[in-house]
Amino acid sequence: DDRAVVEHAVATSLETGESFTCTHRMLVSPHNERVFECFGEPICDDNGAPIRMMGTCHDVTQDRRLADELRQLADEDPLTGLPNRRALTRELERHLATGGSGSLLLLDLDNFKDVNDLRGHAVGDRVMRTMAAALRERLEPGQLLGRLGGDEFAVVLPGCSERDAADIAAQLRDAVASMPLVAGGTTTRMTVSTGVAGFSSGAGWEAVLANADLALYASKAAGRNRVTVYDPGHYADTAKRVSVQDRLGRALDHGDLALHAMPIVALQTGRILGYELLLRLEDGQQPALGPADFLPAAERSDLVLQIDRWVFDTAVDALVAHPDPNLRLDVNVSGRTLEDEDFAAFVLDRLASSGVAPGRLGFEITETAAVTNLDAARSFATQVRATGCRIALDDFGAGFGSFVHLKHLPVTGLKIDGEFVRGIDSGTRDAVLVSGILEIARGFDLSVVAEWVERPAQVETLSKLGVSVGQGFHLGRPQPLRTVLAAPAKEAGCRFAIPEEARLSQSP
């Protein structure tokens, strides 16, 4: 195939009198192709006319193979065989430089870390290869799929509008969700979050990638397994989140976090059975940030791991300083902290060294966090319950499949989501749902607390249904923990009571 190349090089050299260099392939036997690099120079007579060629040929087959292998290593992901970040961004840059437009998809497998942690990296690698092949099969020629690293893929879609790209992303998402991945003798199903960003001539590839990444983060924050198209508001959201995270980091360093205690109350007697500890940011900066402003930002970073440990440490210190056995404190545990394999050991070691009776401490896990991290939640609940700590499923009823997941979690109590309590004194549907939760709780021998109790009529209705414990502004607003602990018992109105009063009556 390269004969014409060599003949043209020789002819040109003879015509111009200049030397030449060319590289060509040669079939030296039916199944042995080699690569040669040739150098030639014309020899001329006294009149300057070329009369012959003189040159050398070198077999550079090994050098060429090595160069190809190095090029492949530089541009190809070794696990999946897909283009890597370098190759994919180069292709995106080429499209932008030539005036091309299109869209970029960023896809991130949700909770893929659990596959590696629970089943091993060998299984995770097999799942990753299967996923890469499946995604590639569902793309058209000219649509470039690459692996950026970890559990993140990208697709360059030349000439594709954001709307069409979102449709393609939705098809890929649905394909991933419906795909059973058999590995290690068990079947795994994955979901994927996707960010979409359009591009056109004049844009930089870094900006396009950053926009798609912001949209991907928005998909994750909205609950995962979603497709989000970038809009400028995502940048503002990210800037705000980073600013809040900076404030939280400084607050941790400078002691500007505080705990407020919200009472958990026996509805019939008004006695306080314990307190839920709520985090507050008291750094004196403006704007003032409430939990709804800073907790989501914390949970999008490793700050929440430090914060949860600080809350637990502070709660233990309070229990040590106030040895009244009827003082019970509940702390919230984030979904990110549930994934921290060292947190349970940290809790158990701290309890053992402090001498605090485990029954004085409770943990609350939101139903959403528990379902999202079911294996991690089950492991944590099992370990802390074995020591005697209480553990409640918070916001119960808010998530899909609440009762199904309940059987997998060794909790000691439920906190009924406020959505079912707000209108319980004016509608029968909420009352029916709460009655159903109570029956389930009785069957599992679980305590029940009703949240968002804000009116006397709610107390009356809940009591008639059989709910004996509640929490809400009508029963007691959060106060600084130091204020609660410093108040004399006679002013606190019988602050601490026997915890068994929080348990449901077993009579029908």
C-alpha positions as CSV (number, residue, x, y, z in Angstrom):
1,D,0.0,0.0,0.0
2,D,3.0,2.3,0.6
3,R,4.7,1.6,-2.7
4,A,3.3,4.8,-4.3
5,V,4.6,6.9,-1.4
6,V,8.1,5.6,-1.8
7,E,8.0,5.9,-5.6
8,H,6.8,9.5,-5.3
9,A,9.6,10.4,-2.8
10,V,12.3,8.9,-5.1
11,A,10.9,10.6,-8.2
12,T,10.8,14.0,-6.4
13,S,14.3,13.6,-5.1
14,L,15.7,12.7,-8.6
15,E,13.8,15.7,-10.1
16,T,14.9,18.3,-7.5
17,G,18.3,16.8,-6.6
18,E,17.3,17.0,-2.9
19,S,17.5,14.2,-0.3
20,F,14.4,12.6,1.0
21,T,13.2,10.7,4.1
22,C,10.1,8.5,4.3
23,T,8.6,5.8,6.4
24,H,6.8,2.9,4.9
25,R,5.5,-0.6,5.6
26,M,6.8,-3.7,3.9
27,L,5.3,-7.2,3.8
28,V,8.4,-9.4,4.1
29,S,6.3,-12.6,4.3
30,P,2.5,-13.3,4.1
31,H,2.0,-12.7,7.8
32,N,4.9,-10.5,8.7
33,E,4.6,-6.7,8.1
34,R,7.5,-4.5,9.1
35,V,8.0,-0.8,9.1
36,F,11.1,0.9,7.6
37,E,12.5,4.4,7.7
38,C,14.4,5.3,4.5
39,F,16.9,8.0,3.7
40,G,18.0,8.7,0.1
41,E,20.2,11.2,-1.7
42,P,20.7,11.5,-5.5
43,I,24.2,11.1,-7.0
44,C,24.7,13.3,-10.0
45,D,27.2,13.3,-12.9
46,D,29.5,16.2,-13.9
47,N,26.6,18.0,-15.6
48,G,24.4,17.8,-12.5
49,A,22.1,15.1,-13.8
50,P,21.1,12.4,-11.3
51,I,22.5,9.0,-12.3
52,R,21.7,6.9,-9.2
53,M,20.4,7.0,-5.6
54,M,22.3,6.2,-2.5
55,G,20.6,5.7,0.9
56,T,19.9,3.6,3.9
57,C,16.9,1.7,5.2
58,H,16.3,1.0,8.9
59,D,13.8,-1.4,10.4
60,V,11.9,0.7,12.9
61,T,9.1,-1.8,13.6
62,Q,9.8,-2.1,17.3
63,D,10.2,1.7,17.7
64,R,6.9,2.3,15.9
65,R,5.1,-0.3,18.1
66,L,6.5,1.2,21.2
67,A,5.4,4.7,20.1
68,D,1.9,3.4,19.3
69,E,1.7,1.7,22.7
70,L,2.8,4.9,24.5
71,R,0.3,6.9,22.5
72,Q,-2.4,4.4,23.4
73,L,-1.4,4.6,27.1
74,A,-1.5,8.4,26.9
75,D,-5.0,8.5,25.3
76,E,-6.8,5.3,26.5
77,D,-8.3,4.4,29.8
78,P,-6.7,1.0,30.7
79,L,-9.7,-0.4,32.5
80,T,-12.4,0.2,29.9
81,G,-10.5,0.9,26.7
82,L,-12.4,4.2,26.3
83,P,-10.7,7.5,25.5
84,N,-9.4,9.0,28.7
85,R,-9.7,12.6,30.0
86,R,-6.8,13.8,27.9
87,A,-8.1,12.3,24.6
88,L,-11.7,13.4,25.3
89,T,-10.8,17.0,26.2
90,R,-8.5,17.2,23.1
91,E,-11.5,16.1,20.9
92,L,-13.7,18.7,22.6
93,E,-11.0,21.4,22.1
94,R,-10.7,20.4,18.4
95,H,-14.5,20.9,17.9
96,L,-14.4,24.3,19.5
97,A,-11.3,25.4,17.5
98,T,-12.9,24.5,14.2
99,G,-16.1,26.4,14.9
100,G,-18.2,23.4,15.9
101,S,-21.1,23.4,18.3
102,G,-22.7,20.6,20.3
103,S,-23.2,19.4,23.8
104,L,-21.2,17.7,26.5
105,L,-22.6,15.1,28.9
106,L,-21.0,14.3,32.3
107,L,-22.3,11.0,33.8
108,D,-21.5,9.9,37.3
109,L,-22.5,6.5,38.7
110,D,-24.5,6.9,41.9
111,N,-23.1,5.3,45.0
112,F,-20.5,3.3,43.0
113,K,-18.2,3.4,46.0
114,D,-20.6,1.0,47.7
115,V,-19.9,-1.6,45.1
116,N,-16.1,-1.4,45.6
117,D,-16.4,-1.3,49.4
118,L,-18.9,-4.1,49.8
119,R,-17.9,-6.5,46.9
120,G,-14.3,-5.6,46.2
121,H,-12.5,-3.7,43.5
122,A,-12.4,-6.7,41.2
123,V,-16.2,-6.8,41.1
124,G,-16.2,-3.0,40.7
125,D,-13.9,-3.2,37.8
126,R,-16.1,-5.8,36.0
127,V,-19.1,-3.6,36.6
128,M,-17.3,-0.6,35.2
129,R,-16.3,-2.4,32.0
130,T,-19.8,-3.7,31.5
131,M,-21.2,-0.2,32.0
132,A,-18.7,1.3,29.6
133,A,-19.6,-1.2,26.9
134,A,-23.3,-0.7,27.4
135,L,-23.1,3.1,27.1
136,R,-20.9,2.8,24.0
137,E,-23.5,0.5,22.3
138,R,-26.2,3.1,22.8
139,L,-24.4,6.0,21.1
140,E,-24.3,6.9,17.4
141,P,-21.1,7.0,15.3
142,G,-19.4,10.3,15.9
143,Q,-20.6,10.6,19.5
144,L,-17.5,10.1,21.6
145,L,-17.7,8.4,25.0
146,G,-14.8,8.6,27.4
147,R,-14.0,7.8,31.0
148,L,-12.7,10.8,33.0
149,G,-11.7,8.7,35.9
150,G,-13.3,7.0,38.9
151,D,-17.0,6.5,38.3
152,E,-17.3,9.4,35.9
153,F,-17.9,9.3,32.1
154,A,-18.3,12.0,29.5
155,V,-19.8,12.1,26.0
156,V,-19.0,14.7,23.3
157,L,-22.1,15.2,21.1
158,P,-21.1,17.2,18.0
159,G,-23.9,19.3,16.5
160,C,-26.3,18.3,19.2
161,S,-28.5,20.9,20.9
162,E,-28.9,20.9,24.7
163,R,-32.5,19.7,24.4
164,D,-31.5,16.7,22.2
165,A,-28.5,16.0,24.4
166,A,-30.9,15.9,27.4
167,D,-33.0,13.3,25.6
168,I,-29.9,11.2,24.9
169,A,-28.8,11.5,28.5
170,A,-32.3,10.4,29.7
171,Q,-32.1,7.4,27.4
172,L,-28.7,6.5,28.8
173,R,-30.0,7.0,32.4
174,D,-33.0,4.7,31.8
175,A,-30.7,2.1,30.1
176,V,-28.4,2.1,33.1
177,A,-31.3,1.8,35.6
178,S,-32.8,-1.2,33.8
179,M,-29.6,-3.0,33.3
180,P,-28.9,-5.9,35.7
181,L,-25.2,-6.2,36.4
182,V,-24.3,-9.7,37.6
183,A,-21.0,-9.7,39.5
184,G,-19.8,-11.9,42.3
185,G,-22.8,-14.1,42.1
186,T,-25.2,-11.3,42.9
187,T,-27.2,-8.8,40.8
188,T,-26.4,-5.1,41.1
189,R,-28.5,-2.2,39.6
190,M,-26.9,1.2,39.2
191,T,-28.3,4.6,38.6
192,V,-26.5,7.6,37.0
193,S,-26.6,11.3,37.5
194,T,-25.9,13.5,34.5
195,G,-25.0,17.1,33.7
196,V,-25.5,18.6,30.3
197,A,-23.8,21.7,28.9
198,G,-23.9,23.1,25.3
199,F,-20.9,24.5,23.6
200,S,-20.2,26.7,20.6
201,S,-17.2,28.3,18.8
202,G,-15.2,30.6,21.0
203,A,-15.8,28.8,24.2
204,G,-13.0,27.2,26.1
205,W,-13.1,23.5,26.8
206,E,-12.4,24.1,30.5
207,A,-15.5,26.3,30.8
208,V,-17.7,23.7,29.0
209,L,-16.4,21.0,31.3
210,A,-17.0,23.2,34.4
211,N,-20.5,24.0,33.3
212,A,-21.4,20.3,32.8
213,D,-19.9,19.6,36.2
214,L,-22.1,22.2,37.8
215,A,-25.1,20.7,36.2
216,L,-24.0,17.3,37.4
217,Y,-23.7,18.5,41.0
218,A,-27.3,19.9,40.6
219,S,-28.5,16.4,39.6
220,K,-26.8,14.9,42.6
221,A,-28.3,17.5,45.0
222,A,-31.8,17.0,43.6
223,G,-31.7,13.3,44.5
224,R,-29.5,11.6,41.9
225,N,-30.6,9.5,39.0
226,R,-31.4,12.7,37.2
227,V,-30.5,14.7,34.1
228,T,-29.9,18.5,34.5
229,V,-29.1,21.0,31.8
230,Y,-26.7,23.8,32.9
231,D,-28.0,27.3,33.4
232,P,-26.1,30.3,34.9
233,G,-27.9,29.9,38.2
234,H,-25.9,26.8,38.9
235,Y,-22.7,28.9,39.1
236,A,-24.4,31.3,41.6
237,D,-25.5,28.2,43.6
238,T,-22.0,26.8,43.6
239,A,-20.5,30.2,44.6
240,K,-23.0,30.4,47.5
241,R,-22.3,26.9,48.6
242,V,-18.5,27.4,48.6
243,S,-19.0,30.6,50.6
244,V,-21.1,28.8,53.2
245,Q,-18.6,26.0,53.4
246,D,-15.9,28.5,54.1
247,R,-17.9,30.0,56.9
248,L,-18.5,26.6,58.4
249,G,-14.9,25.7,58.2
250,R,-13.9,28.8,60.1
251,A,-16.7,28.2,62.6
252,L,-15.3,24.8,63.3
253,D,-11.8,26.2,63.8
254,H,-13.0,29.2,66.0
255,G,-15.7,27.6,68.1
256,D,-18.6,29.4,66.5
257,L,-20.9,26.3,66.3
258,A,-23.5,25.8,69.0
259,L,-26.1,23.3,70.0
260,H,-29.7,24.0,70.8
261,A,-31.9,21.5,72.6
262,M,-35.5,20.9,71.6
263,P,-37.5,19.0,74.1
264,I,-39.2,15.7,73.5
265,V,-42.4,15.7,75.6
266,A,-44.9,13.3,77.0
267,L,-48.2,14.6,75.6
268,Q,-50.4,13.6,78.6
269,T,-48.2,14.9,81.4
270,G,-46.0,17.6,79.7
271,R,-42.9,16.0,81.1
272,I,-39.7,16.3,79.2
273,L,-38.3,12.9,78.3
274,G,-35.2,14.1,76.5
275,Y,-33.8,16.6,74.0
276,E,-32.9,16.5,70.3
277,L,-29.7,18.5,69.7
278,L,-29.9,21.0,66.8
279,L,-26.9,22.7,65.2
280,R,-26.6,26.4,65.0
281,L,-24.1,28.7,63.4
282,E,-23.2,31.6,65.7
283,D,-20.3,33.3,63.9
284,G,-21.8,36.8,64.0
285,Q,-21.6,37.3,60.3
286,Q,-24.3,38.5,57.9
287,P,-26.4,37.1,56.5
288,A,-27.3,34.9,59.5
289,L,-27.6,31.3,58.3
290,G,-30.1,28.8,59.6
291,P,-29.8,25.0,59.4
292,A,-31.7,24.9,56.1
293,D,-29.0,27.3,54.7
294,F,-25.8,25.6,55.9
295,L,-26.6,21.9,56.4
296,P,-27.0,21.1,52.7
297,A,-23.7,22.8,52.0
298,A,-22.0,20.9,54.8
299,E,-23.3,17.6,53.4
300,R,-21.8,18.4,50.0
301,S,-18.4,18.3,51.6
302,D,-16.3,16.5,54.1
303,L,-17.1,19.2,56.6
304,V,-20.2,17.3,57.7
305,L,-18.0,14.4,58.9
306,Q,-16.2,16.8,61.3
307,I,-19.4,18.5,62.3
308,D,-21.1,15.2,63.2
309,R,-18.2,14.2,65.3
310,W,-18.2,17.6,67.1
311,V,-21.9,17.3,67.8
312,F,-21.4,13.8,69.2
313,D,-18.4,14.8,71.3
314,T,-20.3,17.8,72.7
315,A,-23.3,15.6,73.6
316,V,-21.1,13.2,75.4
317,D,-19.3,16.0,77.3
318,A,-22.7,17.3,78.4
319,L,-23.8,13.9,79.7
320,V,-20.5,13.5,81.6
321,A,-20.9,16.9,83.2
322,H,-24.6,16.2,84.1
323,P,-24.8,12.6,85.3
324,D,-28.5,12.7,86.0
325,P,-29.6,9.3,84.5
326,N,-32.8,10.8,83.2
327,L,-31.0,13.3,81.0
328,R,-31.3,11.9,77.5
329,L,-29.8,13.5,74.4
330,D,-30.4,12.6,70.7
331,V,-28.0,13.6,68.0
332,N,-28.6,13.6,64.2
333,V,-26.3,11.6,61.9
334,S,-26.0,12.7,58.2
335,G,-26.0,10.3,55.3
336,R,-22.3,11.2,54.5
337,T,-21.3,10.3,58.1
338,L,-23.1,6.9,57.8
339,E,-20.7,6.2,54.9
340,D,-17.7,6.9,57.2
341,E,-16.5,3.4,58.1
342,D,-14.7,4.8,61.2
343,F,-17.6,6.7,62.7
344,A,-19.2,3.7,64.6
345,A,-15.9,2.8,66.1
346,F,-15.3,6.4,67.1
347,V,-18.7,6.5,68.8
348,L,-18.2,3.2,70.7
349,D,-14.7,4.2,71.8
350,R,-15.8,7.6,73.0
351,L,-18.7,6.1,75.0
352,A,-16.5,3.5,76.6
353,S,-13.8,6.0,77.6
354,S,-16.4,8.5,78.9
355,G,-18.3,6.1,81.1
356,V,-21.6,7.4,79.9
357,A,-24.4,4.9,80.0
358,P,-25.2,4.2,76.3
359,G,-29.0,4.4,77.0
360,R,-28.7,8.1,77.7
361,L,-27.7,8.7,74.1
362,G,-29.8,8.4,71.0
363,F,-29.1,8.8,67.3
364,E,-31.5,10.0,64.6
365,I,-31.1,9.0,61.0
366,T,-33.4,10.5,58.4
367,E,-35.3,8.0,56.3
368,T,-33.9,9.5,53.1
369,A,-30.3,9.0,54.4
370,A,-31.0,5.5,55.6
371,V,-32.6,4.4,52.3
372,T,-29.8,6.1,50.2
373,N,-27.1,4.4,52.3
374,L,-29.1,1.3,53.4
375,D,-26.1,-1.0,54.0
376,A,-24.2,1.7,55.9
377,A,-27.2,2.6,57.9
378,R,-27.9,-1.0,58.9
379,S,-24.2,-1.5,59.9
380,F,-24.2,1.6,62.0
381,A,-27.5,1.0,63.7
382,T,-26.6,-2.6,64.5
383,Q,-23.3,-1.6,66.2
384,V,-24.7,1.3,68.3
385,R,-27.9,-0.6,69.3
386,A,-25.8,-3.5,70.5
387,T,-24.2,-1.3,73.1
388,G,-27.6,0.0,74.3
389,C,-27.9,3.3,72.5
390,R,-31.3,4.3,71.1
391,I,-31.6,4.8,67.4
392,A,-34.6,6.4,65.6
393,L,-35.7,6.7,62.0
394,D,-36.4,10.4,61.5
395,D,-39.0,11.9,59.1
396,F,-40.6,8.4,58.9
397,G,-43.2,8.2,56.1
398,A,-41.6,10.9,53.9
399,G,-39.9,8.4,51.6
400,F,-41.1,5.8,49.1
401,G,-41.2,2.3,50.5
402,S,-40.9,3.3,54.2
403,F,-42.4,0.2,55.6
404,V,-40.4,-2.1,53.3
405,H,-37.1,-0.5,54.4
406,L,-38.1,-0.6,58.1
407,K,-37.6,-4.3,58.3
408,H,-33.9,-4.0,57.3
409,L,-33.0,-1.4,59.9
410,P,-32.6,-2.4,63.6
411,V,-33.9,0.9,64.9
412,T,-35.6,1.4,68.3
413,G,-38.0,4.2,67.4
414,L,-39.7,6.2,64.7
415,K,-40.3,9.9,64.4
416,I,-43.4,10.6,62.3
417,D,-42.8,13.1,59.5
418,G,-44.4,16.5,60.2
419,E,-46.2,16.3,56.9
420,F,-48.7,13.8,58.5
421,V,-49.0,15.8,61.7
422,R,-49.6,19.4,60.5
423,G,-53.2,18.8,59.4
424,I,-54.0,15.8,61.6
425,D,-56.6,17.8,63.6
426,S,-58.5,18.8,60.4
427,G,-58.3,15.8,58.0
428,T,-59.0,12.1,58.3
429,R,-56.3,11.0,55.7
430,D,-53.5,12.1,58.0
431,A,-55.1,10.3,60.9
432,V,-55.5,7.1,59.0
433,L,-51.8,7.2,57.9
434,V,-50.6,7.9,61.5
435,S,-52.8,5.1,62.8
436,G,-51.1,2.8,60.2
437,I,-47.6,3.9,61.4
438,L,-48.6,3.2,65.0
439,E,-49.8,-0.3,64.2
440,I,-46.5,-1.0,62.5
441,A,-44.6,0.4,65.4
442,R,-46.5,-1.8,67.9
443,G,-45.7,-4.8,65.8
444,F,-42.0,-4.0,65.8
445,D,-42.0,-2.8,69.5
446,L,-40.8,0.7,68.6
447,S,-41.2,4.0,70.3
448,V,-43.0,6.8,68.3
449,V,-42.5,10.5,68.4
450,A,-44.8,12.9,66.5
451,E,-43.0,15.9,65.0
452,W,-44.3,19.4,64.2
453,V,-46.8,19.5,67.1
454,E,-47.7,23.2,67.1
455,R,-51.4,23.4,68.3
456,P,-53.4,22.0,71.2
457,A,-55.8,20.4,68.8
458,Q,-53.0,18.3,67.4
459,V,-52.1,17.1,70.9
460,E,-55.7,16.0,71.5
461,T,-56.0,14.2,68.2
462,L,-52.6,12.5,68.5
463,S,-53.4,11.4,72.0
464,K,-56.7,9.8,70.9
465,L,-54.9,7.9,68.2
466,G,-52.4,6.5,70.8
467,V,-49.4,8.7,70.2
468,S,-47.9,9.5,73.6
469,V,-44.8,11.5,72.8
470,G,-44.4,14.6,70.6
471,Q,-42.1,17.4,69.6
472,G,-42.8,20.9,68.3
473,F,-43.1,24.6,69.1
474,H,-46.3,24.1,71.0
475,L,-44.5,21.7,73.4
476,G,-41.2,23.6,73.6
477,R,-38.9,25.6,71.4
478,P,-35.2,24.9,71.0
479,Q,-33.0,26.7,73.6
480,P,-29.2,26.8,73.8
481,L,-28.0,23.5,75.3
482,R,-26.0,25.4,77.9
483,T,-29.1,27.3,79.0
484,V,-31.1,24.0,79.4
485,L,-28.4,22.3,81.4
486,A,-27.8,25.3,83.6
487,A,-31.5,25.7,84.6
488,P,-32.4,24.5,88.1
489,A,-34.7,21.4,88.0
490,K,-37.5,23.3,89.7
491,E,-37.5,25.9,86.9
492,A,-37.3,23.3,84.2
493,G,-40.5,21.8,85.3
494,C,-39.4,18.2,85.8
495,R,-37.0,18.1,83.0
496,F,-36.1,14.5,82.8
497,A,-38.5,11.5,83.1
498,I,-38.3,7.8,82.9
499,P,-37.7,6.9,79.2
500,E,-40.2,4.1,79.1
501,E,-42.9,6.7,78.9
502,A,-41.8,7.3,75.3
503,R,-42.8,3.8,74.4
504,L,-46.2,3.1,72.9
505,S,-48.9,1.4,75.0
506,Q,-49.2,-2.2,73.9
507,S,-53.0,-2.3,74.6
508,P,-55.2,-2.2,71.5
